[in-house]
Amino acid sequence: MADAPEMTENDVVAWLEAHGDLFQRRPELLETLDLPHQAGAHSLIEVQVTRLRRENHQLRTQLDTLAGIAGENERLMQRLHQLTLEVMTARSAGEFIETLIERLAADFDALSVRLHLLEGNEELTGLEAVTVHEGDVPDWAQALLDNDRIQFGRFTRAKLETLFPNRHEQLGSAALVPISGVGLLAIGAESPERFHPNMGTLFLELLGTTIRHRLDLAERDEQKKRA
């Protein structure tokens, strides 16, 4: 008869997980276990209580983090509401973009804000904070537009130089917001921690929608004038 295969530690763990009532049926086995403190049921309970306390602490930490995020999101939404009221009453697309950039710089610690357009816009011609690419879009930027996903964090010097001409050396982090059919909004901050990959995107998604709507409105007005 062939020797039975030797059980591994994982085999024992899997068996115990499937038979959780073992120590209720065979309490004497506790005496054979090498447990912290005194051997026995009392020590096993202490181990379980310690583990539960640790898990409870982790859950409280996660809850505090979520509460902080919720509070920050509420403040951002209030700012977005006020910002939307201001920029949507702008008399032109150019005034809208200028007001937007001023508010982002004042309210969101943005050191530099630039709007990168896929094609020219007559009302935005001459604005310092607007870059028109006219088909000359870097591959990495085109991939970002194709994915239509906001990116946060630290970027290479080459990317920052493209996004923020003459300001890239002062920036530690940035947020890149694709705007469907329009281009890309780039927001740069001096702190490396200001924009990070774990940030929520709802505020910037709504901001991108606001920009697209306002520029679409300007385009429709221009078409009416031409007609």
N, C-alpha and C positions, 0 to 999 in steps of 0.2 A: 504494500500500500504506500502510495507516494505521500511524502510529508506535506502537511497542510501549509499553505503560504503564511508567512509570518504577518501578523497584524501590525499596521503602522499606527502612529499617533493619530493621524487623520481618521483612520478606520474607527478607533475608539471614540473620538469626538463625535463622529457621525452617528455611532450607535447610541451614545448617551443622549444626543439631541433627539433621537427617535424614541427614547425611553426615559423621559424626564421624571417619571415617578419612581425610578430605581431606588433612590435613597429613602423614600417613604416606605417601600416594601422591604428594603434591606438596610436599616439604619446602622447596623454594625459595621458596614463597609466604610463608614466615615472614619473609623478608628485607623484604617489602613492608609488613608490619604495624607499627603504631605501638604497641609494647609497653613497659611499664615497664622500667627498667634497659637493658641492652644488647639490641638486636634480635636475635632468633634463638631456636632451640629451647631453649637453656639458660634464657633469660629466661621463656619460656612455662612451663617446668617450675617455676621459682620462683614464678610466679603461682599455679599449681595447688597447690603445696605450701602457700603462704600461705593460700589459700582453705580447704584441708583442715584446716590448723591452727586456723583461725578456727571452722570447723564443729565440730571436735573440742572446742574450748573451750566452745562453746555446748551441745554434748551433755553435757559434764561438768557444766556449770552446771545443766542440767535434771535430771541424775541426782542431784546433790547436793540439789536442791530436793525431788525425789521421796523421797529417803532421809530428809530432814527431816520430810516429811509422814508417812511411814510410822512414824517414831519417835514423832511426836506422836500419831498414831492409836493406836499400841500403848499409850501412857500413858493416853490417854482411855478405851480399852477396859478397862484395869485399874481406872481410877476408876469407870467405869460398873458393872463387876462388883461392886466393893465397895459402891457406892451402892445397887445393886439388892438386895444382901443385907440392907442396913440398912433400906431403906424397905419391902421386901416383908414384913418381920417386924413392921411397925408395927401396933398394935392397932386403929387406926381410920384412915379416909381422912384425917381431919383431922391426925392425928399423922404420917401418911405425907407429906402436903403440907408440913407444917412442917419435917420432917426433910429433905425434898428441897430446900427453899429454903435451909436452913442449909448443906447440903453444896455446893450450887451456888455460894453466896456464898463459901464457904471455899476450895473446890478450883478454881474456874474464874473467879476474879476478877470475879464478878458483883456489881455495885453494887445492883441491884434485880431481883427476880424476881417476876412476877405470873402467875397463872393466870386466864384469862378464860373463863368458862363460858357456854355457850349457854342453859343453864337451871339452876335452883337445885339444890343438893345439900344435904340435911339435915346430913350430917356435916361439911360445910365452912362451914356458916353461922357468920358472925361472924369468920372468919379475915381478917386485914387484907390478906393477899396475894392474896385471891381476889375477883374482880369478876364479878358475874352480870349478863348483858345482857338476858336474857328477851326476845329478838326485836329488841332495839334495838342492832343491830350496824351499824357504819359500812360504807358500800359497799366501801371499800378492804379492810376486814378480811374482809368476806364473800367478796370476790373471791379473797383469799388462801386462805380456807378451801375455796372451790370448786376452786381449782387444786391444793390439797393439796401445796404445795411450800414448803420452808423458805426463808426470806429472811434474808440477812445485810446488814449495812452501816449507813449513816447514814440517818436518817429525819427527816422534817420535824418542826418543833416541835409542830404540831397532832397528828400521829400519836403522838409520844412522850408528849404530855400525856394522850392517851387510854390509852396502854399502861401508863404509869408515873405515875399521879397523884402530884403533889407531889415527884417525883424527876426529872422530865424535863430540868430545866435542868442537871443534873449529868452527864447521859449523853452519850457521844460516839458510841456505836454500839450495835447491838442484834441479837439473833437472835430470829426469830419462828417458832415451831414449831406448825403446825396439828396438832390431835389429832382424828382422825376421830370424829364423833359427840359430842365433848366440848367442844371450843373451841380455845383458843390459849394456848400457853405463851410468855411474853415474857421474855427475859433481856437485861438492859441492863448495859453496862460503861462506865466512865468514859473509857477510851482510845478514840479514834476508829478505831484500828487493830485493836482486839481482835476484832471481828467484821467480816469483809470478804467480798465476793461470791465469792472464790476458795476459800473454806474448804470442807472436806469435810463432808458432811451425815450420814454413817453414825451417828455417835455420837448426834446429836440425834434422828435417826429412831428409834433404839432407845430413847432416853429417852422419846419421845412414846408409843411402844408400851407401855413400862412403866407410864406414867401411866394410859393408857387401860385396861390390864388391871387395875390396882389399883382404879380407880374403878368398873369393871364388876363387880369382885368385891364391892365395898362395896354396889353397887346390888342384886346378887343376894342378899346377906345381908339387906338391908333388906326385900326382897320376901318372903324366908322368914319374917322376924319378923312381917310383916303377915299372912301366910297362917296 
